């Protein structure tokens, strides 16, 4: 299974250098650059790709005291990199096999954090999460991350604009290919309704909106 150091060393090899690192805490230039750029590259790739392995659905924690114009104020999930939708778990469309997103806004909590404002009682949310364990990443995501990290460290490491552009182009291609593979894997099919859906909403073929 890959480690952060494995990913960094493969990124370094993409730049053409023979240098490797054993720790991000080393005093070498390579280690300092990897430490500076690894998490940034990983998080930006997660936000860009929104891969299925990083999708989360959670019940939001009600913080009370919403501002005027909103009925509820929820805590923003700490691991959330991109919030996609807030929904009422009672509003499920069994025909489309999805929940119906509801209006929401994101605001400062006043203590350095963020909150989600909505009119949905007992709201749930779907978001792209920050995944820090490399062992949870599919191989194509890891390979793409290595190229993106290489593109980000190339100029400060080698001051070679041609190599930096080459790596950036390769990373862009890899991102597009990984997105396509992920969409194909996560593609929804016309599946039979689950028993709990039939029991709850009835086998009408229509969505539930009230």
N, C-alpha and C positions, 0 to 999 in steps of 0.2 A: 504494500500500500504506500502511496506517495506521502511524503512529509513536506512541510513548508520549505525545508532546506533542499529537498529533492527538486521541488518546483523552481526554487531560486537558481539552483545550479544548472538546470536545463535552460532556464531563461538566459543565464550567463553564456552558456554554450551557443545559443542562438545568435548572440552578438559576435561570435567568432573568437572570444577569449578562451584561453586554456585555464584560467584561474577558477577555483572553486572555493566554497566556504563551508565551514563546519558548524557555524553558529551565526545568528544575526547580531550577536554582541561583539563579534570580532572588530578589531580596529582597522581592518582593510577597507579600501574604497568600495570594493565589491559588496561587502557585508553592509556597509553604511547605506549604500544605494538600495539594496534589496530591502533593508529594514524600513527605509523611507517610502518605498513605492509599492511594497507587496500588498498591504491591506487596502491601500487606495485603488490599486489595479483590480484586486478581487471584488471590492464593493462596487466599483463602477461597472465591471463586467456583469455582476449580478443585476444591477439596475437596468443595464442595457438589454440583456438577454431575457430577464424575468423567467428563468428556467423553471420547469415543473418541480424539480427537486427542492427548490427554495420557496415554494408557495405554502403559505400557512393560512388556516382558517381558525380564528379564535373568538371566544366570547370576550367582549371588552369590559374593563373594570370601570364601573360608574364612580365618578369623583364628586357628583353633586354640584350645586350652585352654578348652573349654566348661565351665560350672559343673555341679555335680552335678544329675542329673535330665535332662540334655540331652546329646546325642552330638556336636552340631556348633554352632559359633558363627560367624556370618557378619557381614560389614560391612554396615551399613544404608546403602542407596544415598543419596548426597548430595543428589540432586535429588528424592528421594521426598517427596511431601506426604502421601500416605495409602497405606499398605501393605494390599493387598487379600487376597493369598493367597501362600503358599509351597507349592511342589509339586515332586514328583519328575518330571523330564521323561520318565522311563520309564513313568510311570503315566498313559497317555493313553486316553481313552474315545473311540474313533472314531465311535461311534454318536451321542454327544452333542457331538462335535467340541470337547472341552475336556479340560484336565488336572484331575486330582482334587486339591483342596487338602488340605494336611496340617497338623497342629497346629504352632503356633509361638508364640513370645513375643518381646517387644521389651524390651530392658534397656539400662541405661547401660553404656558401655564403660569407664568409669573415667577417661577422658581428655577428657570433655566431649562425646563422640560417643555413638552408639547402636549396638547390635548386635542381630541376629536369632538367636534360639535355636530350634533344631529338631532332630529326629532324622532328617532327610532328608540323605542323602549326595548331593553334587553338586547342591544345591538351586537352583532357579530361583524367581523371584518376579514377581508382577504388581502394579503400583502406578500411582497417579496421579502424574505428574511435574510439577515446577515448570517451566512453559513461559514463558520470558522474552521471546521474540521475538514481537512482535505479528503479524508476517507469517505465523506458523504458526496463528493463531487463525481459525476460521471467522467469517463476518461476524455471525452471530447471537450468538456468544460475545462478540465485541467490542462489539456494541450493548448487550448485557446488562451488560458490565463498565462501560460508560459510565454507565448508569443507577445501578448499585450505587455507583460512585465518587461520583456526584452526590449520592446519598442520604447517603453518609458525610461529605461535606464541607459539606453544606448548612447544618447548624446552626452550626458554628464560623465559617462564612463569612457567613451572612445572619441567623442567630438567628431563623429563621422556622419554627416547629414545624409549621405547616400545609403548607408547601412540603416540609419534610423527610418528613412522613408521605406526601404525594402521591408523592414520588420513591421512597420505600421500597415503597409499594404497586405502583408501576410496575415496580420492579426485581424484586419477588417474582413478578409475572405474567410478566415476561420470562424469568426463570430457569425457571419451569415450562414455558413454551413451548419454550425452548431445549433443555431436558431431553428433551421429547417428540420434537423434531426429531432430536436426536442418537440417541435410542433407535431411531427409525424407520430412520435411515441405517445404524446398526450392527446391525440386526436379523439374527439368524442364520437361514439357510434350510437345508433338508434337501438339502445338496450331496453329490454323489458323493464317495466317499473318494478322497483323493489317493493316487497310486501308492506313495509312500514309506510311507503308513499301511498299505496292503494288504500290502506286502512285510514290514513290521516286525511287524505284529500279526495279519495274516491277515484275510480278508474274511468274518468270522463274524457281524458285526453286534453283537458283544458287546464290552464294555469290557475293558481289560486291567488286572488287579488283582493281579498276582503276578510 
